[in-house]
Amino acid sequence: MQSHTRQTAKNGIWVGLGAMLGAATLFGGCATNEDVLAARRDIGALRNEMATLNRANQSSRDFTEERLRKLEADMRGRVESSVKETEGSRVALNQRLEELTTETRFVQGKLEENASVIRGLQSRVDEVDQRVRQAGPRVEGADQQVKVMDQQVKLMDQQLRALDQQIRALDQQFRVMDQQVRAVGQRVQTIEQAQPGAAAPAVVPPPAVSPAPGAPAPLGQTPPAETPQPPAATPPVAPPTPPVAPAPPAAVPATPVPARPQVVLPPEDLYKAALSDYTKGEYDLAISGFRSYLKTYPRTSLAPNAQYWLAECYFSQKNYTQAIEEFDVVIREHADSPKVPSALFKQGEAYLQVGDTKQATAVLCELIGKHGKTREARLARDKNLRCR
């Protein structure tokens, strides 16, 4: 609006000058002093008007520059607030990533637990089938028992189908969460931050060694679980000599106490107990349970899985060096196990965590070369490795 006004005023000035020049040309020869003075007055007025227009132009320029400065300050404030919001969203993404990682581990544990239940049911079905075959030729008139066993087999088969559907549903959930983890992982560079090592397990206080007042127990022998005759048989008579307490139970060194010591559980129960400890985040207990399983049942079909989850426990504790060694046991000693691709991938991740990118690249490239159709190989390809 102001520029249009200034342009109109300039046009008027030039029209006035043109008219004056035309008049001077027409009346050049007969112009009087009054005409000259009038022309000078008009020129002075035009100069004043031009000065006014210049001041207005300068004022407009100052206003425009002030407006631009305000706009620049406003834009800078908006950009800074946008940067702060972006930082907040990055922190939220990190937290969501940690939650998804925890959920993924829980689902993996549940899958393993359901798989072990299925194997137990399958072994029971095989036992029932074997018993039916043995009883067939030997026992006459055992048709009713066979029908009952057949019903049990059908019931177990229904349970197997139901468990299989649950496993498929869990596997689908795991795939969805895996996609979410991958999507978040593309935006966040660091997935896990270093955390202090796991705290030492609580030391169980030694039992108080105080023999029963009336029944002196033999040295070195703990009383049985059932209590001897209650108080009626032993009046509170002070023994002739004070109880020898030569060595209050020598402070037992704080060894990592497993949650289930000295009790040899069946392989399925021991494996499920250790796996349950892992899914709960009790990694020290899980490590003790898996090591006990591998020591007691090294030749079972679950031994490769136990070795893999043992390595996962160390990985979750950020003990990447030990995790690398345990994953290597899975890869070398259980080469036919379906856990080998996962072991290779997690071993590569552990090498990346300790900064050994060369070895990590070699392990992940081995995974892509030998197990290229697996989910772990797809995850490895997403890291844009340069394999030879």
Long-range contacts (C-beta under 8 A, 24 or more apart in sequence): 2-56, 2-60, 3-60, 6-53, 6-56, 6-57, 9-49, 9-53, 10-53, 13-46, 13-49, 13-50, 16-42, 16-46, 17-46, 90-187, 90-188, 93-184, 93-187, 93-188, 94-188, 96-184, 97-181, 97-184, 97-185, 97-188, 97-191, 98-192, 100-177, 100-180, 100-181, 100-184, 101-181, 101-191, 101-192, 103-177, 104-174, 104-177, 104-178, 104-181, 105-278, 105-279, 105-312, 105-316, 106-279, 107-170, 107-173, 107-174, 107-177, 108-174, 109-275, 109-276, 109-278, 109-279, 110-170, 110-279, 111-167, 111-170, 111-171, 111-174, 112-275, 112-305, 112-309, 113-272, 113-275, 113-276, 113-279, 114-163, 114-166, 114-167, 114-170, 115-167, 116-268, 116-271, 116-272, 116-275, 116-302, 117-163, 118-160, 118-163, 118-164, 118-167, 119-268, 119-301, 119-302, 120-268, 121-156, 121-159, 121-160, 121-163, 122-160, 124-156, 125-153, 125-156, 125-157, 125-160, 128-152, 128-153, 128-156, 129-153, 178-375, 182-379, 182-382, 192-318, 192-353, 194-318, 195-318, 197-317, 197-318, 197-319, 198-283, 198-284, 198-317, 200-254, 200-256, 201-254, 201-256, 201-257, 201-284, 201-285, 202-257, 203-252, 203-254, 203-257, 204-257, 206-249, 206-251, 206-252, 207-249, 209-245, 209-248, 209-249, 210-243, 211-243, 213-237, 213-239, 256-284, 256-288, 257-288, 258-285, 258-288, 258-289, 258-292, 259-285, 259-288, 259-289, 260-289, 260-292, 264-296, 267-293, 267-296, 267-297, 267-300, 267-302, 268-302, 270-296, 270-297, 271-302, 271-305, 271-306, 274-306, 274-309, 275-309, 278-309, 278-312, 278-313, 278-316, 281-316, 283-313, 283-314, 283-316, 283-317, 286-310, 286-313, 287-313, 287-314, 303-334, 304-330, 304-334, 304-337, 304-339, 305-337, 305-339, 307-333, 307-334, 307-339, 308-337, 308-339, 308-342, 308-343, 311-343, 311-346, 312-346, 315-346, 315-349, 315-350, 318-353, 320-350, 320-351, 320-353, 320-354, 321-350, 321-354, 323-347, 323-350, 324-350, 324-351, 324-354, 340-371, 341-367, 341-371, 341-374, 341-375, 341-376, 341-377, 342-376, 344-370, 344-371, 344-376, 345-376, 345-379, 345-380, 348-380, 361-385, 361-386, 361-387
